[in-house]
Amino acid sequence: MQMKSECVEVTFSPSGITIQARAGDTVLDAALDNGLDLPHDCGGNCACTTCHIRVDCGLENLSVMDEVENDRLSTADGRTRQSRLACQALLRGGHVAVTPLEIW
């Protein structure tokens, strides 16, 4: 019997586009799977900061930041307490609203 994966809503500012994604996907994968070309120069391998996002709400609905992501974000311009890398932030459920910090 196949388990149905939980659906997560992700809203991207400033466009206001809301997409449906699967729990366990990264924010980057969710964007790309829904036709949103979020910058990701390193291919989503946590080797750059082009997918730097600010989590406007729903931070609790993302995975906990690990040390590798934290180290990479230490080189990002404009880092805040709500900063994450879209390639590393796993969706866990509910709703998340984010703002990409690179030119989109």
N, CA, C and O atoms as a GROMACS GRO file, in nm:
protein
  416
    1MET      N    1   0.085  -0.119   0.000
    1MET     CA    2   0.000   0.000   0.000
    1MET      C    3   0.089   0.124   0.000
    1MET      O    4   0.178   0.138   0.084
    2GLN      N    5   0.064   0.212  -0.095
    2GLN     CA    6   0.146   0.333  -0.105
    2GLN      C    7   0.088   0.442  -0.018
    2GLN      O    8  -0.033   0.467  -0.018
    3MET      N    9   0.177   0.508   0.059
    3MET     CA   10   0.134   0.618   0.145
    3MET      C   11   0.120   0.744   0.061
    3MET      O   12   0.204   0.772  -0.024
    4LYS      N   13   0.015   0.820   0.085
    4LYS     CA   14  -0.003   0.948   0.017
    4LYS      C   15   0.084   1.051   0.088
    4LYS      O   16   0.073   1.068   0.210
    5SER      N   17   0.170   1.120   0.011
    5SER     CA   18   0.254   1.220   0.076
    5SER      C   19   0.173   1.346   0.105
    5SER      O   20   0.084   1.385   0.028
    6GLU      N   21   0.206   1.408   0.216
    6GLU     CA   22   0.136   1.527   0.260
    6GLU      C   23   0.162   1.642   0.165
    6GLU      O   24   0.273   1.659   0.116
    7CYS      N   25   0.059   1.719   0.140
    7CYS     CA   26   0.070   1.834   0.052
    7CYS      C   27   0.108   1.958   0.134
    7CYS      O   28   0.058   1.980   0.244
    8VAL      N   29   0.197   2.036   0.077
    8VAL     CA   30   0.244   2.158   0.141
    8VAL      C   31   0.220   2.274   0.045
    8VAL      O   32   0.246   2.261  -0.074
    9GLU      N   33   0.172   2.385   0.095
    9GLU     CA   34   0.158   2.505   0.013
    9GLU      C   35   0.280   2.593   0.034
    9GLU      O   36   0.324   2.615   0.146
   10VAL      N   37   0.334   2.643  -0.078
   10VAL     CA   38   0.447   2.735  -0.072
   10VAL      C   39   0.409   2.859  -0.152
   10VAL      O   40   0.374   2.849  -0.269
   11THR      N   41   0.418   2.975  -0.087
   11THR     CA   42   0.389   3.103  -0.153
   11THR      C   43   0.520   3.177  -0.174
   11THR      O   44   0.601   3.189  -0.082
   12PHE      N   45   0.540   3.227  -0.296
   12PHE     CA   46   0.659   3.301  -0.331
   12PHE      C   47   0.625   3.448  -0.347
   12PHE      O   48   0.536   3.484  -0.424
   13SER      N   49   0.696   3.534  -0.273
   13SER     CA   50   0.682   3.679  -0.287
   13SER      C   51   0.795   3.728  -0.375
   13SER      O   52   0.897   3.659  -0.382
   14PRO      N   53   0.786   3.837  -0.442
   14PRO     CA   54   0.672   3.930  -0.440
   14PRO      C   55   0.560   3.892  -0.536
   14PRO      O   56   0.459   3.962  -0.540
   15SER      N   57   0.572   3.784  -0.613
   15SER     CA   58   0.472   3.748  -0.713
   15SER      C   59   0.340   3.705  -0.651
   15SER      O   60   0.234   3.723  -0.712
   16GLY      N   61   0.344   3.648  -0.530
   16GLY     CA   62   0.223   3.597  -0.467
   16GLY      C   63   0.180   3.462  -0.522
   16GLY      O   64   0.070   3.416  -0.490
   17ILE      N   65   0.262   3.398  -0.604
   17ILE     CA   66   0.230   3.267  -0.659
   17ILE      C   67   0.235   3.163  -0.547
   17ILE      O   68   0.332   3.155  -0.472
   18THR      N   69   0.128   3.084  -0.535
   18THR     CA   70   0.123   2.975  -0.439
   18THR      C   71   0.120   2.844  -0.516
   18THR      O   72   0.040   2.827  -0.608
   19ILE      N   73   0.206   2.751  -0.476
   19ILE     CA   74   0.213   2.622  -0.541
   19ILE      C   75   0.185   2.511  -0.441
   19ILE      O   76   0.192   2.532  -0.320
   20GLN      N   77   0.153   2.395  -0.492
   20GLN     CA   78   0.136   2.275  -0.411
   20GLN      C   79   0.262   2.191  -0.426
   20GLN      O   80   0.311   2.172  -0.537
   21ALA      N   81   0.314   2.142  -0.315
   21ALA     CA   82   0.436   2.062  -0.316
   21ALA      C   83   0.417   1.942  -0.224
   21ALA      O   84   0.319   1.932  -0.151
   22ARG      N   85   0.514   1.851  -0.230
   22ARG     CA   86   0.511   1.732  -0.146
   22ARG      C   87   0.600   1.752  -0.024
   22ARG      O   88   0.710   1.806  -0.035
   23ALA      N   89   0.552   1.707   0.090
   23ALA     CA   90   0.637   1.706   0.210
   23ALA      C   91   0.758   1.620   0.179
   23ALA      O   92   0.746   1.512   0.120
   24GLY      N   93   0.876   1.667   0.220
   24GLY     CA   94   1.001   1.597   0.194
   24GLY      C   95   1.079   1.655   0.078
   24GLY      O   96   1.199   1.632   0.066
   25ASP      N   97   1.011   1.733  -0.008
   25ASP     CA   98   1.080   1.804  -0.116
   25ASP      C   99   1.149   1.927  -0.059
   25ASP      O  100   1.107   1.980   0.044
   26THR      N  101   1.254   1.973  -0.126
   26THR     CA  102   1.313   2.101  -0.089
   26THR      C  103   1.229   2.212  -0.149
   26THR      O  104   1.150   2.189  -0.240
   27VAL      N  105   1.246   2.333  -0.097
   27VAL     CA  106   1.177   2.449  -0.154
   27VAL      C  107   1.219   2.466  -0.300
   27VAL      O  108   1.137   2.500  -0.385
   28LEU      N  109   1.347   2.442  -0.330
   28LEU     CA  110   1.396   2.453  -0.467
   28LEU      C  111   1.327   2.352  -0.557
   28LEU      O  112   1.278   2.388  -0.664
   29ASP      N  113   1.323   2.225  -0.518
   29ASP     CA  114   1.257   2.124  -0.599
   29ASP      C  115   1.110   2.156  -0.621
   29ASP      O  116   1.058   2.138  -0.731
   30ALA      N  117   1.044   2.204  -0.518
   30ALA     CA  118   0.902   2.240  -0.530
   30ALA      C  119   0.885   2.351  -0.633
   30ALA      O  120   0.793   2.346  -0.716
   31ALA      N  121   0.971   2.452  -0.629
   31ALA     CA  122   0.963   2.561  -0.726
   31ALA      C  123   0.984   2.509  -0.868
   31ALA      O  124   0.904   2.537  -0.957
   32LEU      N  125   1.092   2.434  -0.888
   32LEU     CA  126   1.124   2.384  -1.022
   32LEU      C  127   1.016   2.290  -1.074
   32LEU      O  128   0.982   2.295  -1.193
   33ASP      N  129   0.962   2.204  -0.989
   33ASP     CA  130   0.855   2.111  -1.029
   33ASP      C  131   0.728   2.184  -1.072
   33ASP      O  132   0.645   2.128  -1.143
   34ASN      N  133   0.714   2.309  -1.029
   34ASN     CA  134   0.594   2.388  -1.062
   34ASN      C  135   0.624   2.499  -1.162
   34ASN      O  136   0.546   2.593  -1.175
   35GLY      N  137   0.736   2.489  -1.232
   35GLY     CA  138   0.767   2.583  -1.339
   35GLY      C  139   0.823   2.716  -1.295
   35GLY      O  140   0.828   2.810  -1.374
   36LEU      N  141   0.865   2.728  -1.169
   36LEU     CA  142   0.925   2.852  -1.120
   36LEU      C  143   1.077   2.836  -1.123
   36LEU      O  144   1.131   2.748  -1.056
   37ASP      N  145   1.143   2.918  -1.198
   37ASP     CA  146   1.288   2.905  -1.217
   37ASP      C  147   1.363   2.982  -1.110
   37ASP      O  148   1.415   3.091  -1.134
   38LEU      N  149   1.368   2.926  -0.991
   38LEU     CA  150   1.442   2.985  -0.880
   38LEU      C  151   1.591   2.972  -0.908
   38LEU      O  152   1.636   2.863  -0.943
   39PRO      N  153   1.670   3.079  -0.893
   39PRO     CA  154   1.814   3.069  -0.919
   39PRO      C  155   1.879   2.959  -0.836
   39PRO      O  156   1.847   2.941  -0.718
   40HIS      N  157   1.971   2.885  -0.898
   40HIS     CA  158   2.042   2.777  -0.829
   40HIS      C  159   2.167   2.741  -0.910
   40HIS      O  160   2.175   2.634  -0.971
   41ASP      N  161   2.262   2.832  -0.910
   41ASP     CA  162   2.382   2.819  -0.994
   41ASP      C  163   2.459   2.690  -0.970
   41ASP      O  164   2.521   2.639  -1.064
   42CYS      N  165   2.457   2.636  -0.851
   42CYS     CA  166   2.536   2.514  -0.821
   42CYS      C  167   2.456   2.387  -0.846
   42CYS      O  168   2.504   2.277  -0.818
   43GLY      N  169   2.334   2.401  -0.897
   43GLY     CA  170   2.252   2.283  -0.922
   43GLY      C  171   2.184   2.229  -0.798
   43GLY      O  172   2.136   2.115  -0.798
   44GLY      N  173   2.178   2.308  -0.693
   44GLY     CA  174   2.110   2.264  -0.570
   44GLY      C  175   2.197   2.179  -0.481
   44GLY      O  176   2.147   2.093  -0.409
   45ASN      N  177   2.328   2.202  -0.484
   45ASN     CA  178   2.422   2.120  -0.407
   45ASN      C  179   2.484   2.192  -0.287
   45ASN      O  180   2.586   2.146  -0.235
   46CYS      N  181   2.425   2.301  -0.242
   46CYS     CA  182   2.473   2.375  -0.125
   46CYS      C  183   2.617   2.423  -0.144
   46CYS      O  184   2.696   2.425  -0.050
   47ALA      N  185   2.650   2.461  -0.269
   47ALA     CA  186   2.785   2.509  -0.298
   47ALA      C  187   2.786   2.658  -0.333
   47ALA      O  188   2.892   2.712  -0.364
   48CYS      N  189   2.671   2.724  -0.329
   48CYS     CA  190   2.664   2.868  -0.354
   48CYS      C  191   2.548   2.923  -0.270
   48CYS      O  192   2.494   2.852  -0.186
   49THR      N  193   2.512   3.047  -0.292
   49THR     CA  194   2.400   3.105  -0.217
   49THR      C  195   2.295   3.166  -0.309
   49THR      O  196   2.216   3.249  -0.264
   50THR      N  197   2.294   3.128  -0.436
   50THR     CA  198   2.198   3.190  -0.529
   50THR      C  199   2.054   3.154  -0.499
   50THR      O  200   1.963   3.225  -0.543
   51CYS      N  201   2.029   3.045  -0.425
   51CYS     CA  202   1.891   3.010  -0.390
   51CYS      C  203   1.854   3.059  -0.250
   51CYS      O  204   1.759   3.009  -0.189
   52HIS      N  205   1.927   3.158  -0.200
   52HIS     CA  206   1.902   3.218  -0.068
   52HIS      C  207   1.759   3.274  -0.065
   52HIS      O  208   1.721   3.354  -0.150
   53ILE      N  209   1.683   3.231   0.032
   53ILE     CA  210   1.546   3.279   0.051
   53ILE      C  211   1.530   3.332   0.192
   53ILE      O  212   1.603   3.294   0.284
   54ARG      N  213   1.432   3.421   0.209
   54ARG     CA  214   1.388   3.464   0.342
   54ARG      C  215   1.254   3.395   0.367
   54ARG      O  216   1.164   3.403   0.283
   55VAL      N  217   1.240   3.329   0.479
   55VAL     CA  218   1.115   3.262   0.513
   55VAL      C  219   1.028   3.364   0.585
   55VAL      O  220   1.055   3.402   0.699
   56ASP      N  221   0.922   3.406   0.518
   56ASP     CA  222   0.834   3.510   0.572
   56ASP      C  223   0.734   3.453   0.673
   56ASP      O  224   0.695   3.523   0.767
   57CYS      N  225   0.693   3.329   0.655
   57CYS     CA  226   0.611   3.260   0.755
   57CYS      C  227   0.623   3.110   0.732
   57CYS      O  228   0.650   3.065   0.620
   58GLY      N  229   0.604   3.034   0.836
   58GLY     CA  230   0.608   2.889   0.827
   58GLY      C  231   0.746   2.829   0.848
   58GLY      O  232   0.770   2.716   0.806
   59LEU      N  233   0.836   2.902   0.912
   59LEU     CA  234   0.970   2.850   0.938
   59LEU      C  235   0.964   2.716   1.011
   59LEU      O  236   1.049   2.629   0.990
   60GLU      N  237   0.863   2.700   1.097
   60GLU     CA  238   0.846   2.575   1.171
   60GLU      C  239   0.806   2.458   1.081
   60GLU      O  240   0.812   2.342   1.122
   61ASN      N  241   0.764   2.488   0.959
   61ASN     CA  242   0.723   2.385   0.863
   61ASN      C  243   0.837   2.342   0.772
   61ASN      O  244   0.815   2.273   0.672
   62LEU      N  245   0.959   2.384   0.805
   62LEU     CA  246   1.079   2.344   0.732
   62LEU      C  247   1.170   2.262   0.822
   62LEU      O  248   1.161   2.270   0.944
   63SER      N  249   1.256   2.183   0.760
   63SER     CA  250   1.355   2.107   0.836
   63SER      C  251   1.446   2.203   0.912
   63SER      O  252   1.456   2.321   0.879
   64VAL      N  253   1.512   2.152   1.013
   64VAL     CA  254   1.608   2.229   1.090
   64VAL      C  255   1.733   2.250   1.005
   64VAL      O  256   1.777   2.159   0.935
   65MET      N  257   1.791   2.369   1.012
   65MET     CA  258   1.911   2.398   0.936
   65MET      C  259   2.028   2.318   0.991
   65MET      O  260   2.051   2.314   1.112
   66ASP      N  261   2.103   2.253   0.900
   66ASP     CA  262   2.220   2.178   0.944
   66ASP      C  263   2.346   2.265   0.936
   66ASP      O  264   2.341   2.377   0.885
   67GLU      N  265   2.456   2.214   0.985
   67GLU     CA  266   2.580   2.289   0.993
   67GLU      C  267   2.634   2.330   0.855
   67GLU      O  268   2.687   2.440   0.840
   68VAL      N  269   2.621   2.242   0.756
   68VAL     CA  270   2.670   2.273   0.621
   68VAL      C  271   2.595   2.393   0.562
   68VAL      O  272   2.656   2.485   0.508
   69GLU      N  273   2.462   2.392   0.575
   69GLU     CA  274   2.383   2.504   0.526
   69GLU      C  275   2.416   2.632   0.602
   69GLU      O  276   2.431   2.738   0.541
   70ASN      N  277   2.429   2.624   0.733
   70ASN     CA  278   2.463   2.739   0.814
   70ASN      C  279   2.598   2.798   0.772
   70ASN      O  280   2.612   2.920   0.761
   71ASP      N  281   2.696   2.712   0.749
   71ASP     CA  282   2.828   2.759   0.704
   71ASP      C  283   2.817   2.828   0.569
   71ASP      O  284   2.877   2.934   0.550
   72ARG      N  285   2.743   2.770   0.475
   72ARG     CA  286   2.728   2.830   0.341
   72ARG      C  287   2.656   2.964   0.353
   72ARG      O  288   2.695   3.060   0.287
   73LEU      N  289   2.553   2.972   0.434
   73LEU     CA  290   2.479   3.097   0.450
   73LEU      C  291   2.564   3.207   0.514
   73LEU      O  292   2.532   3.325   0.500
   74SER      N  293   2.670   3.170   0.585
   74SER     CA  294   2.756   3.271   0.646
   74SER      C  295   2.823   3.358   0.540
   74SER      O  296   2.874   3.466   0.573
   75THR      N  297   2.823   3.314   0.414
   75THR     CA  298   2.882   3.392   0.305
   75THR      C  299   2.777   3.470   0.226
   75THR      O  300   2.811   3.541   0.132
   76ALA      N  301   2.650   3.457   0.262
   76ALA     CA  302   2.540   3.519   0.186
   76ALA      C  303   2.522   3.665   0.224
   76ALA      O  304   2.528   3.701   0.341
   77ASP      N  305   2.500   3.748   0.124
   77ASP     CA  306   2.465   3.888   0.148
   77ASP      C  307   2.324   3.896   0.205
   77ASP      O  308   2.234   3.825   0.160
   78GLY      N  309   2.304   3.981   0.304
   78GLY     CA  310   2.171   4.007   0.357
   78GLY      C  311   2.113   3.895   0.441
   78GLY      O  312   1.991   3.884   0.452
   79ARG      N  313   2.196   3.812   0.500
   79ARG     CA  314   2.146   3.702   0.583
   79ARG      C  315   2.069   3.756   0.703
   79ARG      O  316   2.110   3.854   0.766
   80THR      N  317   1.957   3.691   0.732
   80THR     CA  318   1.875   3.725   0.849
   80THR      C  319   1.847   3.596   0.927
   80THR      O  320   1.888   3.488   0.886
   81ARG      N  321   1.776   3.609   1.038
   81ARG     CA  322   1.736   3.490   1.114
   81ARG      C  323   1.641   3.402   1.034
   81ARG      O  324   1.629   3.282   1.062
   82GLN      N  325   1.574   3.459   0.937
   82GLN     CA  326   1.479   3.384   0.855
   82GLN      C  327   1.541   3.333   0.724
   82GLN      O  328   1.470   3.282   0.638
   83SER      N  329   1.673   3.346   0.709
   83SER     CA  330   1.741   3.301   0.587
   83SER      C  331   1.753   3.149   0.583
   83SER      O  332   1.781   3.084   0.684
   84ARG      N  333   1.731   3.095   0.463
   84ARG     CA  334   1.754   2.953   0.435
   84ARG      C  335   1.805   2.943   0.292
   84ARG      O  336   1.792   3.037   0.213
   85LEU      N  337   1.861   2.829   0.258
   85LEU     CA  338   1.892   2.796   0.120
   85LEU      C  339   1.778   2.707   0.071
   85LEU      O  340   1.747   2.605   0.132
   86ALA      N  341   1.717   2.746  -0.040
   86ALA     CA  342   1.602   2.672  -0.093
   86ALA      C  343   1.639   2.528  -0.126
   86ALA      O  344   1.554   2.439  -0.122
   87CYS      N  345   1.767   2.504  -0.160
   87CYS     CA  346   1.811   2.368  -0.195
   87CYS      C  347   1.827   2.278  -0.073
   87CYS      O  348   1.842   2.157  -0.088
   88GLN      N  349   1.826   2.335   0.046
   88GLN     CA  350   1.848   2.258   0.169
   88GLN      C  351   1.726   2.253   0.259
   88GLN      O  352   1.715   2.163   0.342
   89ALA      N  353   1.634   2.346   0.245
   89ALA     CA  354   1.517   2.355   0.333
   89ALA      C  355   1.410   2.255   0.288
   89ALA      O  356   1.347   2.273   0.183
   90LEU      N  357   1.391   2.149   0.366
   90LEU     CA  358   1.291   2.047   0.335
   90LEU      C  359   1.154   2.089   0.389
   90LEU      O  360   1.142   2.132   0.503
   91LEU      N  361   1.054   2.074   0.304
   91LEU     CA  362   0.916   2.104   0.343
   91LEU      C  363   0.863   1.991   0.429
   91LEU      O  364   0.878   1.873   0.394
   92ARG      N  365   0.801   2.027   0.543
   92ARG     CA  366   0.749   1.924   0.634
   92ARG      C  367   0.598   1.921   0.638
   92ARG      O  368   0.541   1.820   0.680
   93GLY      N  369   0.531   2.026   0.596
   93GLY     CA  370   0.385   2.030   0.599
   93GLY      C  371   0.335   2.171   0.615
   93GLY      O  372   0.413   2.265   0.629
   94GLY      N  373   0.203   2.187   0.612
   94GLY     CA  374   0.143   2.317   0.633
   94GLY      C  375   0.165   2.414   0.519
   94GLY      O  376   0.152   2.378   0.402
   95HIS      N  377   0.198   2.538   0.553
   95HIS     CA  378   0.218   2.645   0.456
   95HIS      C  379   0.348   2.717   0.487
   95HIS      O  380   0.382   2.741   0.604
   96VAL      N  381   0.420   2.752   0.382
   96VAL     CA  382   0.544   2.827   0.394
   96VAL      C  383   0.537   2.942   0.294
   96VAL      O  384   0.493   2.923   0.181
   97ALA      N  385   0.579   3.061   0.336
   97ALA     CA  386   0.587   3.176   0.245
   97ALA      C  387   0.732   3.222   0.244
   97ALA      O  388   0.794   3.242   0.349
   98VAL      N  389   0.786   3.238   0.123
   98VAL     CA  390   0.928   3.275   0.108
   98VAL      C  391   0.944   3.388   0.008
   98VAL      O  392   0.859   3.411  -0.077
   99THR      N  393   1.057   3.457   0.022
   99THR     CA  394   1.098   3.560  -0.073
   99THR      C  395   1.239   3.526  -0.120
   99THR      O  396   1.332   3.527  -0.040
  100PRO      N  397   1.256   3.497  -0.250
  100PRO     CA  398   1.392   3.477  -0.304
  100PRO      C  399   1.471   3.608  -0.292
  100PRO      O  400   1.418   3.715  -0.319
  101LEU      N  401   1.598   3.598  -0.252
  101LEU     CA  402   1.677   3.718  -0.231
  101LEU      C  403   1.771   3.748  -0.347
  101LEU      O  404   1.836   3.852  -0.346
  102GLU      N  405   1.779   3.661  -0.447
  102GLU     CA  406   1.850   3.689  -0.571
  102GLU      C  407   1.750   3.750  -0.669
  102GLU      O  408   1.629   3.737  -0.653
  103ILE      N  409   1.803   3.818  -0.770
  103ILE     CA  410   1.714   3.871  -0.875
  103ILE      C  411   1.644   3.752  -0.939
  103ILE      O  412   1.708   3.656  -0.982
  104TRP      N  413   1.512   3.760  -0.944
  104TRP     CA  414   1.434   3.648  -0.992
  104TRP      C  415   1.369   3.681  -1.122
  104TRP      O  416   1.298   3.598  -1.179
   0.00000   0.00000   0.00000
